């Protein structure tokens, strides 16, 4: 049975493991070579070759760098990574496996939102768990500048079809507070004139729209 590879495998650690394996192999066969040890390490983790293992480790490491830049709001680093690796714009992450635009929007990282939109990110892309757009998350977190930018980029303001069935207005109004017996802020109209002031006025308690911790 194959060993479980760490979620963020470190290539330097794998190289050290291969050198240690080589030392073990040479105790039985002095003619053993590094590539023999590398192949054994790769097969330990279910890969057919060292190259396949290295390719996987490199890809995972790059994904982590893209996610880390987005979560931290480092737009310059994010832009450099995406310029060098355009396909990584589709990376998803956090415990709800959300797209980059959603992560940047909830955290209010406007510069990262700009970087993603400039590279053609679909402003109305839905995440898998909540079937929500980035505007839902900007509304939920009260990120007014991000919400304004997403609306200007063409984001659907109604946002119907999310898994909780609330729409953007109620994500902004914190309907989960209503479920708990506390009236939330409800928006009277789903347009920019009313959405943005509601985002500015709403409270910022750290709960999830679907009741997740």
Buried (B, 14 or more C-beta within 10 A) or exposed (E): EEEEBEEEBEBEEBBEBBEEBBEEBBEEEEEBEBEBBBBBBBBBBBBEEBEEBBEBBEEBEBBBBBBBBBBEBBBEBBBBBBEEBEEBBEBBBEEBEBBBBBBBBBBBBBBBBBBBBEBEBBBBBBBEEBBBBBBBBBBBBBBBEBBBBBBEBEBBBEBEEBBBEBBBBBBBBBBBBBEEEEEBBEBEEBEEEBBBBBBEEBEEEEEEBBEEE
